[in-house]
Amino acid sequence: MIQVIVEHISEHSFLTINDMVDHKISEYSRIDDQNNWQISNQLSWKKKFSDGRHFKLITIDMYDPDIPAFYLVSLNDCYDRYNTTWVRLLRQDTVEFLRKNNITILLSQPLEHTYDFINQDHNENRLSQNLNNLDRMLCKRGLLINDLIIHGISKIHRKFWTLNQRRLTDVFSYHFLTEAAGTVKLEDENGRSNYSNFCMFEDHVNSFDTKNKQFICLNRVPRELRTLFFLKNRHHLQNAHYTFLAEEPPWVQMSQHQLDMRIEESCNNEKLKHLIKYKNDLLTQFPITLQGDDTTNQRENEFLNALRKDVWYEIVMETHDYFYHKIPMSILSEKITWPILNHLPFVTVGHRMNKVFLEHIGFKTFDDIFFSEHEHRNTGTDVLDYLDCLDQSIERYAKKCNSVNFIELKDRICHNYNHLVNTDWHEVEKNNLLNPWGFHN
């Protein structure tokens, strides 16, 4: 059990210090803030509190010194998430409580990547200026040694940092794995299990004779690696169920002008500029859609899941930041659960430690069937080399898309599904938080 300390608890909700700050700011500015991140952060944490076995929601007056505790600070935006305003506005009794009990501070945005606490110009070894400012402000308030844990869907794979007298590390949020596992266990109004929404291994076996595509690859927001994949590997897409909704933020269609700029920004590198010549041909294709993928949760979209019977594997285009490409980092979102729930082998496209981290948390990966032993796509190579390697692997694996090879992967495929569905991810997350300092694969 972990005690999670917040500033205020009501019957149906709770407030962290940043929630209170945001409320005050909106009050003074008279701006109607949608508070989307505040809402999603709260919903994620409420699910962790729901069974009462792993996390217990408390205020400082409910604190039990015999049970491990964290002070929760919800990160409610992406552009300035590590600002110091909340530290300035901490009540003095909260400051005294945190100092006296040396409570670790948990900076949490459980549905978003949070890797920008490091300085991109110095690999993973130097912290960002925002974190240095945060440390200084904590010290000014007398919180000199309280450790910091950053909680999101990214993980930087190195030993913890030291920030003057405090330690700092990041802990992966298992929100999307928990959600995926819970989806399978839900039942509809007729008592039918949700597992019927997904492709089971037998569904693929029964579809061997009708499989007519090589892979499926679903995309929404045109981040740079997805855009570059589209430009570089366009000749493979006729053999795929492929989408690219070109929305940012999600559900908001980008204009042709915005897409034009995004493609040029993605190719802003001497080794990538030759890809711009394909831009105009591709711009006319946006948005590339399949039935319902623009309106329906993609995990639960029965039409998209049924299309997976047509293919032999899935390409998972995870979030990727070009400027952090060489940093040993992983980002795993809800996208990684799609092939697992639908009993498909997969290859992840994104940050270079995704495979390592998936294996660390118990999943079987498939890089060995896509890539030759000498192809070190996960060693921080140049992005163009990375794309070339992926292009060659798609070409090479096309010859292996058959029933014999698929059957040989059954143990791995079924293991992944059972591991996702049957693991208590709240327990895993609790244990990671209790032992955060030793993990640096």
ABEGO torsion letter per residue (X at the ends): XBBBBBABBBAABBBBAAAAAAAAAAAAAGBBBAGAAAAAAAAAAAAAAAAGAABBBBBAAABBAABBBBBBBBBABAAAAABAAAAAABBAAAAAAAAAAGBBBBBBBAABBAAAABBAAAEAABBBAAAAAAAAAAAAAGBAABBBBBBBABBBBBBBBBBEABBBBBBBBAAAAAAAAAAAABBBAAGBBAAAABBBAAAAAAAAAABABABBBBBABBBAAAAAAAAAAAAAAAABBBBBAGBOBBGBBBBAAAAAAAAAAAABBAAAAAAAAAAAAAAAAOBBBBBGAAABBAAABAAAAAAAAABABBBBBBBBBAAAAABBBBBBBAAAAAAAAAGBBBBBBEBAAAAAAAAAAGBBBAAAAABBAABBAAAGBBAAAAAAAAAAAAAAAAAABBAAAAAAAAAAAAAAAAAAAABBAAAAAAAAAABAAABAX
